[in-house]
């Protein structure tokens, strides 16, 4: 009698609850590269290389740690389309007492595992994913009966509960949040170190050939490939961020510079989401950097808020609101995603830069995603399903639990305010303030209407005008609507005509 432990592709951690529940000498661990997981969206080539290589390296780590492991590759004779087929194959080969798996990160996978258990009449024990700092029950208790689920208050509770940046029950420095100090544009002459680059090995090179051979029609570039694919390598990336870039991370975390994808960011979200790094260790190492005078409080608090605050909140929120959340479309947005999201062929330099870097790296930092790519999709009323699909395809850190709330709730306000207190809409002035993109753009950010005007300028007001009935009651938009209502009829007409002409133009069709 054996336990069968299934380890999924985003669960690459020896601290996994399912691994703790088995005997490494007698029970069997199974990992499988299954076709459905590579094709349910057409993942960025670099994303596939990262995930498959990291899985294969983790398989080696499991063997070195004494586990009995069977690993199935995509390119072997024995091929599997689904996790159900993998489980069915193994329970026919050995007498299985129980199947154990750590709770998956996506609702669709959870449903498959539950359905598999019923179909095969096997006992599948789905254990909590304890790689997160906060248990789901903690979020559910916090969220129950609240009218608004705002991250800031959940973050404060976790800070207190886990004693992070706290002194005698109060936040270090006297404030919970230093976001106001973290919105500086990059100044001229600022020295920006490049990201940590990890050399590929034979395993990664083999996977890269596999992906090129089997997924050549997918979006994105494979080379250069410099991502970590093991825990040891991911820790190198984390430590180099702390030593080299953390000091400036806070101040410039919202800044964007043409042809500089990396800035002062940590570039560890793909490692966290795949299990190579754990959020608790990242928080503690960065907290230590503050106490060791290696980084200022605004940088340290800003980083910790993204992990202990936003990441933990998003995970809890996802499982609290699913499955209905996937269908949210508050504005009834139905426009198809413009082709330039795939090609980068647009006269708008900000979008061209962000899409180019996304194609090259399977990465863009959070302001590029929210205030450029997401902002345009919001203002153009692009279908939430199309936008969510695009984000799932193109980013190496994208799994539905983190992608869906960030896009549907934060970028598109498609949930009507369940997650965010207002739409994160802006005109061209914000992008001009936080980047140098506008300097080399076909359009003029200072012009508000007409053929040469920055499309963000008139699209912003056009969006607010179209949805005034839905948004005018939002107290955070009252001053904005006062400005709109005081505009002359002629000015409003010029704005709306410019917006309509652009939305009907070849550029976004």
ChimeraX attribute file (.defattr): number of C-alpha atoms within 10 A of each C-alpha:
attribute: neighborCount
match mode: 1-to-1
recipient: residues
	/A:1	10
	/A:2	16
	/A:3	19
	/A:4	24
	/A:5	24
	/A:6	24
	/A:7	22
	/A:8	20
	/A:9	20
	/A:10	20
	/A:11	26
	/A:12	27
	/A:13	20
	/A:14	16
	/A:15	14
	/A:16	20
	/A:17	20
	/A:18	25
	/A:19	22
	/A:20	10
	/A:21	15
	/A:22	20
	/A:23	15
	/A:24	17
	/A:25	9
	/A:26	12
	/A:27	19
	/A:28	22
	/A:29	26
	/A:30	18
	/A:31	21
	/A:32	25
	/A:33	25
	/A:34	19
	/A:35	15
	/A:36	12
	/A:37	16
	/A:38	19
	/A:39	13
	/A:40	9
	/A:41	14
	/A:42	18
	/A:43	26
	/A:44	29
	/A:45	28
	/A:46	30
	/A:47	26
	/A:48	22
	/A:49	26
	/A:50	26
	/A:51	23
	/A:52	25
	/A:53	24
	/A:54	27
	/A:55	26
	/A:56	24
	/A:57	17
	/A:58	22
	/A:59	22
	/A:60	14
	/A:61	17
	/A:62	19
	/A:63	14
	/A:64	10
	/A:65	11
	/A:66	11
	/A:67	20
	/A:68	16
	/A:69	18
	/A:70	14
	/A:71	13
	/A:72	18
	/A:73	18
	/A:74	19
	/A:75	11
	/A:76	9
	/A:77	8
	/A:78	8
	/A:79	16
	/A:80	20
	/A:81	16
	/A:82	16
	/A:83	22
	/A:84	17
	/A:85	13
	/A:86	19
	/A:87	22
	/A:88	15
	/A:89	12
	/A:90	15
	/A:91	17
	/A:92	9
	/A:93	8
	/A:94	13
	/A:95	12
	/A:96	17
	/A:97	15
	/A:98	16
	/A:99	22
	/A:100	22
	/A:101	24
	/A:102	22
	/A:103	21
	/A:104	21
	/A:105	21
	/A:106	15
	/A:107	16
	/A:108	11
	/A:109	16
	/A:110	14
	/A:111	12
	/A:112	14
	/A:113	21
	/A:114	16
	/A:115	13
	/A:116	19
	/A:117	18
	/A:118	12
	/A:119	11
	/A:120	13
	/A:121	9
	/A:122	17
	/A:123	15
	/A:124	20
	/A:125	17
	/A:126	17
	/A:127	15
	/A:128	16
	/A:129	20
	/A:130	16
	/A:131	20
	/A:132	19
	/A:133	18
	/A:134	19
	/A:135	15
	/A:136	20
	/A:137	11
	/A:138	12
	/A:139	20
	/A:140	14
	/A:141	10
	/A:142	15
	/A:143	17
	/A:144	10
	/A:145	9
	/A:146	9
	/A:147	8
	/A:148	12
	/A:149	20
	/A:150	16
	/A:151	18
	/A:152	14
	/A:153	14
	/A:154	19
	/A:155	23
	/A:156	17
	/A:157	13
	/A:158	18
	/A:159	21
	/A:160	15
	/A:161	12
	/A:162	13
	/A:163	14
	/A:164	18
	/A:165	23
	/A:166	16
	/A:167	12
	/A:168	7
	/A:169	11
	/A:170	14
	/A:171	17
	/A:172	14
	/A:173	13
	/A:174	9
	/A:175	9
	/A:176	18
	/A:177	17
	/A:178	18
	/A:179	15
	/A:180	10
	/A:181	14
	/A:182	18
	/A:183	16
	/A:184	16
	/A:185	19
	/A:186	21
	/A:187	10
	/A:188	6
	/A:189	6
	/A:190	7
	/A:191	9
	/A:192	14
	/A:193	12
	/A:194	13
	/A:195	20
	/A:196	18
	/A:197	14
	/A:198	15
	/A:199	11
	/A:200	17
	/A:201	10
	/A:202	9
	/A:203	14
	/A:204	20
	/A:205	14
	/A:206	13
	/A:207	22
	/A:208	22
	/A:209	13
	/A:210	17
	/A:211	22
	/A:212	16
	/A:213	10
	/A:214	11
	/A:215	17
	/A:216	12
	/A:217	11
	/A:218	19
	/A:219	21
	/A:220	24
	/A:221	18
	/A:222	22
	/A:223	11
	/A:224	12
	/A:225	19
	/A:226	16
	/A:227	24
	/A:228	24
	/A:229	26
	/A:230	22
	/A:231	21
	/A:232	11
	/A:233	19
	/A:234	22
	/A:235	18
	/A:236	15
	/A:237	21
	/A:238	20
	/A:239	18
	/A:240	15
	/A:241	22
	/A:242	21
	/A:243	13
	/A:244	18
	/A:245	21
	/A:246	27
	/A:247	22
	/A:248	19
	/A:249	25
	/A:250	27
	/A:251	23
	/A:252	21
	/A:253	24
	/A:254	22
	/A:255	23
	/A:256	26
	/A:257	16
	/A:258	17
	/A:259	11
	/A:260	12
	/A:261	22
	/A:262	19
	/A:263	23
	/A:264	24
	/A:265	20
	/A:266	21
	/A:267	21
	/A:268	19
	/A:269	18
	/A:270	24
	/A:271	29
	/A:272	22
	/A:273	23
	/A:274	25
	/A:275	23
	/A:276	25
	/A:277	24
	/A:278	19
	/A:279	20
	/A:280	16
	/A:281	12
	/A:282	21
	/A:283	22
	/A:284	14
	/A:285	14
	/A:286	24
	/A:287	20
	/A:288	16
	/A:289	19
	/A:290	20
	/A:291	13
	/A:292	9
	/A:293	10
	/A:294	17
	/A:295	23
	/A:296	17
	/A:297	22
	/A:298	22
	/A:299	25
	/A:300	27
	/A:301	24
	/A:302	21
	/A:303	23
	/A:304	24
	/A:305	23
	/A:306	14
	/A:307	21
	/A:308	25
	/A:309	21
	/A:310	19
	/A:311	23
	/A:312	24
	/A:313	25
	/A:314	21
	/A:315	21
	/A:316	23
	/A:317	22
	/A:318	22
	/A:319	17
	/A:320	16
	/A:321	12
	/A:322	13
	/A:323	11
	/A:324	7
	/A:325	18
	/A:326	18
	/A:327	13
	/A:328	16
	/A:329	19
	/A:330	15
	/A:331	19
	/A:332	12
	/A:333	18
	/A:334	14
	/A:335	16
	/A:336	17
	/A:337	21
	/A:338	18
	/A:339	13
	/A:340	16
	/A:341	20
	/A:342	16
	/A:343	14
	/A:344	20
	/A:345	16
	/A:346	18
	/A:347	14
	/A:348	20
	/A:349	20
	/A:350	26
	/A:351	21
	/A:352	21
	/A:353	22
	/A:354	26
	/A:355	27
	/A:356	21
	/A:357	20
	/A:358	26
	/A:359	24
	/A:360	22
	/A:361	26
	/A:362	26
	/A:363	25
	/A:364	23
	/A:365	20
	/A:366	13
	/A:367	17
	/A:368	23
	/A:369	20
	/A:370	21
	/A:371	21
	/A:372	25
	/A:373	21
	/A:374	24
	/A:375	24
	/A:376	22
	/A:377	25
	/A:378	30
	/A:379	27
	/A:380	25
	/A:381	21
	/A:382	21
	/A:383	21
	/A:384	31
	/A:385	19
	/A:386	16
	/A:387	23
	/A:388	19
	/A:389	19
	/A:390	18
	/A:391	23
	/A:392	22
	/A:393	23
	/A:394	28
	/A:395	23
	/A:396	27
	/A:397	24
	/A:398	21
	/A:399	18
	/A:400	20
	/A:401	21
	/A:402	23
	/A:403	20
	/A:404	24
	/A:405	26
	/A:406	24
	/A:407	25
	/A:408	26
	/A:409	25
	/A:410	22
	/A:411	26
	/A:412	34
	/A:413	26
	/A:414	28
	/A:415	20
	/A:416	19
	/A:417	18
	/A:418	19
	/A:419	21
	/A:420	21
	/A:421	18
	/A:422	18
	/A:423	22
	/A:424	17
	/A:425	24
	/A:426	19
	/A:427	22
	/A:428	24
	/A:429	15
	/A:430	13
	/A:431	22
	/A:432	17
	/A:433	16
	/A:434	18
	/A:435	20
	/A:436	18
	/A:437	21
	/A:438	21
	/A:439	14
	/A:440	12
	/A:441	15
	/A:442	14
	/A:443	18
	/A:444	19
	/A:445	20
	/A:446	14
	/A:447	15
	/A:448	21
	/A:449	20
	/A:450	16
	/A:451	13
	/A:452	13
	/A:453	18
	/A:454	24
	/A:455	25
	/A:456	26
	/A:457	22
	/A:458	26
	/A:459	28
	/A:460	22
	/A:461	22
	/A:462	22
	/A:463	17
	/A:464	20
	/A:465	18
	/A:466	14
	/A:467	12
	/A:468	13
	/A:469	9
	/A:470	12
	/A:471	18
	/A:472	17
	/A:473	11
	/A:474	14
	/A:475	11
	/A:476	13
	/A:477	15
	/A:478	13
	/A:479	11
	/A:480	13
	/A:481	19
	/A:482	11
	/A:483	9
	/A:484	15
	/A:485	12
	/A:486	9
	/A:487	12
	/A:488	9
	/A:489	10
	/A:490	9
	/A:491	13
	/A:492	18
	/A:493	13
	/A:494	15
	/A:495	21
	/A:496	21
	/A:497	16
	/A:498	22
	/A:499	25
	/A:500	15
	/A:501	12
	/A:502	19
	/A:503	18
	/A:504	11
	/A:505	10
	/A:506	9
	/A:507	14
	/A:508	17
	/A:509	13
